[in-house]
């Protein structure tokens, strides 16, 4: 019996732009991505079972072929010939579900990296990311992690200068957002603003944390309406007033994040926000 535990790091979008709808029904995106220290643990064990099984500490997650971790294991098997029928997957969830922070995609990416270790297939991260394209749009980035520019559906990746050391506060409101519905909404609204992605890339290259933070922007915020939009703005404003250099919604939401230089300011903001929104996490870049 062999076992390997792989961390599955959450991600945030320092910027997110939707360029338009593609003929295949997906959307062309341009995003600056950053992994953070909040993570799930994905433990892979070979030899305990006669069929692929999955379990987690979260009872409502599907434990069958609908789970992205299982999809990733099947994709790895197709590309490498590895026998995953004897595989047991255990996910210790910490990343909130349906939060815009790639919790599921990161689990799938961790399965690919972990199986590469267990089966000693020797694939590069880039080769694993290519397999990840079949699993989910965010999976290729989650395989690589760090700071990266993602384009296309998210599969075209370019490594960037790492974000300066800082503290990143995540806060997830207690309401779900349907990603397909949000894409549909953004197709029907006129976008007033777009992120200064070129400016973010320049600021990252110059190690200018303030420059990155003040340019952060997510076009999906313009498709939010009503109480949900108000809650997003309330959390952002709380972070800014507490000393964040900038704040933004991540992915398709609803998680909001703020970048802080001062840990004590970030911790105070976390305490304030967690009173209303328990899914609040103080993290750092990875």
C-alpha positions as CSV (number, residue, x, y, z in Angstrom):
1,X,0.0,0.0,0.0
2,X,1.3,3.4,-1.0
3,X,0.0,6.8,0.2
4,X,0.7,10.4,-0.8
5,X,-0.9,13.6,0.5
6,X,-0.9,16.6,-1.9
7,X,-1.9,20.2,-0.9
8,X,-4.6,21.8,-3.1
9,X,-4.2,25.5,-2.8
10,X,-7.0,28.0,-3.3
11,X,-6.6,30.8,-6.0
12,X,-7.7,34.3,-6.4
13,X,-8.0,36.5,-9.5
14,X,-5.9,39.7,-9.3
15,X,-7.8,40.6,-12.4
16,X,-10.5,39.0,-14.5
17,X,-11.7,40.1,-18.0
18,X,-14.2,38.4,-20.2
19,X,-13.3,39.2,-23.8
20,X,-16.3,37.6,-25.5
21,X,-18.2,34.4,-26.2
22,X,-16.5,31.7,-28.4
23,X,-18.2,29.5,-31.1
24,X,-17.9,26.5,-28.7
25,X,-20.1,28.3,-26.1
26,X,-17.2,29.0,-23.7
27,X,-15.8,32.5,-23.2
28,X,-12.4,33.9,-23.9
29,X,-10.9,35.2,-20.6
30,X,-7.8,37.2,-19.6
31,X,-6.9,36.8,-15.9
32,X,-4.0,37.3,-13.5
33,X,-4.1,34.4,-11.1
34,X,-2.5,33.9,-7.7
35,X,-2.5,30.9,-5.4
36,X,-2.8,31.4,-1.7
37,X,-2.0,29.4,1.4
38,X,-5.6,28.3,2.2
39,X,-5.7,24.7,1.0
40,X,-7.4,21.3,1.0
41,X,-5.4,18.1,1.6
42,X,-5.8,15.4,-1.0
43,X,-4.6,12.0,0.2
44,X,-4.2,9.3,-2.4
45,X,-3.8,5.6,-1.3
46,X,-3.1,2.8,-3.7
47,X,-4.0,-0.8,-2.9
48,X,-6.8,-0.5,-0.3
49,X,-9.7,-1.1,-2.6
50,X,-10.8,-2.9,-5.7
51,X,-12.4,0.1,-7.3
52,X,-11.8,3.9,-7.3
53,X,-13.4,5.4,-4.2
54,X,-13.6,9.0,-2.9
55,X,-14.5,10.4,0.6
56,X,-14.2,13.8,2.2
57,X,-15.0,15.6,5.5
58,X,-17.8,17.4,3.7
59,X,-20.9,15.2,3.4
60,X,-22.6,17.0,0.5
61,X,-19.8,16.7,-2.0
62,X,-20.5,14.0,-4.6
63,X,-18.3,11.0,-4.1
64,X,-18.7,9.5,-7.6
65,X,-17.9,10.3,-11.2
66,X,-19.3,13.8,-10.8
67,X,-16.5,14.8,-8.5
68,X,-13.6,16.6,-10.3
69,X,-11.1,14.6,-8.3
70,X,-12.5,11.4,-9.8
71,X,-12.6,13.0,-13.3
72,X,-8.9,14.0,-12.9
73,X,-7.9,10.4,-11.9
74,X,-9.7,9.0,-14.9
75,X,-8.0,11.5,-17.2
76,X,-4.6,10.6,-15.7
77,X,-5.3,6.9,-16.3
78,X,-6.2,7.5,-20.0
79,X,-3.0,9.4,-20.7
80,X,-0.6,7.2,-18.7
81,X,-2.2,3.8,-18.6
82,X,-2.0,3.9,-14.7
83,X,-4.4,1.5,-13.0
84,X,-6.5,3.8,-10.7
85,X,-9.1,1.2,-9.9
86,X,-7.2,0.4,-6.7
87,X,-7.1,4.1,-5.7
88,X,-8.7,5.7,-2.7
89,X,-9.0,9.5,-2.6
90,X,-9.6,11.4,0.7
91,X,-10.2,15.1,0.5
92,X,-9.9,17.2,3.7
93,X,-11.9,20.3,2.6
94,X,-10.9,23.8,4.0
95,X,-11.6,25.9,0.8
96,X,-15.3,26.9,0.7
97,X,-17.4,25.3,-2.0
98,X,-18.7,27.4,-4.9
99,X,-16.6,30.4,-3.7
100,X,-14.8,31.5,-6.9
101,X,-11.5,30.3,-5.4
102,X,-11.1,27.1,-7.4
103,X,-11.6,24.6,-4.6
104,X,-12.8,21.8,-6.8
105,X,-10.3,22.6,-9.6
106,X,-7.5,22.6,-7.1
107,X,-8.5,19.2,-5.8
108,X,-8.4,17.9,-9.4
109,X,-5.0,19.4,-9.9
110,X,-3.7,17.9,-6.7
111,X,-4.9,14.4,-7.8
112,X,-2.9,14.8,-11.1
113,X,0.3,15.9,-9.2
114,X,-0.2,13.2,-6.6
115,X,-0.8,10.4,-9.0
116,X,2.3,11.5,-10.9
117,X,4.3,10.9,-7.7
118,X,2.5,7.6,-6.8
119,X,3.0,6.0,-10.2
120,X,6.4,7.6,-10.8
121,X,5.3,8.6,-14.3
122,X,7.8,11.5,-14.4
123,X,5.5,14.0,-16.2
124,X,6.3,17.7,-16.0
125,X,3.9,20.2,-14.5
126,X,3.3,21.4,-18.0
127,X,2.4,17.9,-19.2
128,X,0.1,17.5,-16.2
129,X,-1.5,20.9,-17.0
130,X,-2.2,19.6,-20.5
131,X,-4.1,16.7,-19.1
132,X,-5.9,19.1,-16.8
133,X,-7.4,20.8,-19.8
134,X,-9.8,17.8,-20.1
135,X,-10.8,18.1,-16.5
136,X,-11.8,21.8,-16.0
137,X,-10.9,25.3,-17.2
138,X,-9.1,26.3,-14.0
139,X,-7.3,22.9,-13.5
140,X,-4.3,23.7,-15.7
141,X,-3.5,26.8,-13.7
142,X,-4.1,25.0,-10.4
143,X,-1.5,22.4,-11.5
144,X,1.1,25.1,-11.8
145,X,0.0,27.5,-9.1
146,X,1.9,30.7,-8.2
147,X,1.4,33.9,-10.2
148,X,0.4,33.5,-13.8
149,X,-1.5,35.1,-16.7
150,X,-4.3,32.8,-18.0
151,X,-5.9,33.3,-21.3
152,X,-8.4,31.4,-23.6
153,X,-10.6,29.3,-21.3
154,X,-7.8,29.5,-18.8
155,X,-5.5,26.9,-20.4
156,X,-3.0,29.3,-22.0
157,X,-0.7,30.1,-19.1
158,X,2.4,32.4,-18.7
159,X,4.3,32.4,-15.4
160,X,4.8,35.9,-14.0
161,X,7.0,37.5,-11.4
162,X,5.8,36.4,-8.0
163,X,3.6,38.7,-6.0
164,X,5.5,40.4,-3.2
165,X,5.1,39.0,0.3
166,X,1.9,40.2,1.8
167,X,-1.3,39.1,3.6
168,X,-4.4,38.2,1.7
169,X,-7.7,38.2,3.5
170,X,-10.5,36.1,2.0
171,X,-14.2,36.5,3.0
172,X,-17.0,34.5,1.4
173,X,-20.6,35.7,1.9
174,X,-23.2,33.1,2.7
175,X,-24.9,33.0,-0.6
176,X,-24.2,30.9,-3.8
177,X,-23.6,32.3,-7.3
178,X,-24.3,30.3,-10.4
179,X,-21.3,30.6,-12.7
180,X,-23.4,29.8,-15.9
181,X,-25.9,32.4,-14.8
182,X,-23.2,35.0,-14.2
183,X,-21.7,34.4,-17.7
184,X,-25.2,34.8,-19.2
185,X,-25.7,38.0,-17.3
186,X,-22.4,39.5,-18.4
187,X,-23.2,38.7,-22.0
188,X,-26.2,41.0,-21.7
189,X,-24.7,44.0,-19.9
190,X,-22.5,46.8,-21.2
191,X,-19.2,46.7,-19.4
192,X,-18.3,50.1,-18.2
193,X,-14.8,49.2,-16.9
194,X,-12.2,46.6,-17.7
195,X,-9.1,45.7,-15.7
196,X,-5.8,47.2,-16.4
197,X,-4.1,43.9,-17.0
198,X,-1.1,45.3,-18.7
199,X,-0.6,47.7,-15.7
200,X,-0.8,44.7,-13.3
201,X,1.8,42.8,-15.3
202,X,4.1,45.9,-15.2
203,X,3.5,46.3,-11.5
204,X,4.3,42.7,-10.8
205,X,7.5,42.9,-12.8
206,X,8.5,46.0,-10.8
207,X,7.6,44.3,-7.5
208,X,5.1,47.1,-6.9
209,X,2.5,45.7,-4.5
210,X,0.6,49.0,-4.3
211,X,0.5,49.2,-8.1
212,X,-1.0,45.7,-8.3
213,X,-3.5,46.3,-5.6
214,X,-4.9,49.5,-6.9
215,X,-5.4,48.0,-10.4
216,X,-7.2,44.8,-9.3
217,X,-10.6,44.5,-11.0
218,X,-13.1,41.8,-11.9
219,X,-15.7,42.5,-14.6
220,X,-18.1,40.0,-13.1
221,X,-18.8,42.6,-10.4
222,X,-20.6,44.6,-13.0
223,X,-23.0,41.7,-13.6
224,X,-23.9,41.5,-9.9
225,X,-27.2,43.0,-8.8
226,X,-29.3,43.8,-5.7
227,X,-28.4,42.6,-2.3
228,X,-25.6,40.4,-3.4
229,X,-23.8,43.4,-5.1
230,X,-24.3,45.4,-1.9
231,X,-22.8,42.7,0.2
232,X,-19.8,42.4,-2.1
233,X,-19.3,46.2,-1.8
234,X,-19.7,46.2,1.9
235,X,-17.0,43.6,2.4
236,X,-14.7,45.4,0.0
237,X,-15.2,48.7,1.9
238,X,-14.6,47.1,5.2
239,X,-11.3,45.7,4.0
240,X,-10.2,49.1,2.5
241,X,-11.2,51.0,5.7
242,X,-9.2,48.5,7.7
243,X,-6.0,49.2,5.7
244,X,-6.2,47.0,2.6
245,X,-4.2,48.3,-0.4
246,X,-7.0,47.0,-2.6
247,X,-10.0,44.6,-2.6
248,X,-11.8,42.7,-5.3
249,X,-14.1,39.7,-5.9
250,X,-12.4,36.5,-7.0
251,X,-13.5,34.5,-10.0
252,X,-17.3,34.2,-10.3
253,X,-17.6,35.0,-6.6
254,X,-18.9,35.5,-4.1
255,X,-15.5,35.5,-2.2
256,X,-13.9,38.9,-1.8
257,X,-10.2,39.3,-1.0
258,X,-8.1,42.2,0.1
259,X,-4.3,42.6,0.0
260,X,-2.6,44.0,3.1
261,X,1.0,44.9,3.9
262,X,0.4,45.0,7.6
263,X,-0.5,41.7,9.3
264,X,-2.1,43.3,12.3
265,X,-4.5,45.3,10.1
266,X,-5.4,42.2,8.2
267,X,-6.0,40.3,11.4
268,X,-8.3,43.0,12.7
269,X,-10.2,43.1,9.5
270,X,-10.6,39.3,9.7
271,X,-12.0,39.5,13.2
272,X,-14.4,42.1,12.2
273,X,-15.6,40.3,9.0
274,X,-15.9,36.9,10.6
275,X,-18.5,38.1,13.0
276,X,-20.9,38.4,10.0
277,X,-19.3,36.0,7.5
278,X,-17.7,32.9,9.2
279,X,-15.9,31.8,6.0
280,X,-13.1,34.4,6.5
281,X,-9.5,33.3,6.1
282,X,-6.2,35.2,6.5
283,X,-3.7,33.8,4.0
284,X,-0.5,34.5,2.2
285,X,0.7,34.1,-1.5
286,X,2.0,30.7,-2.5
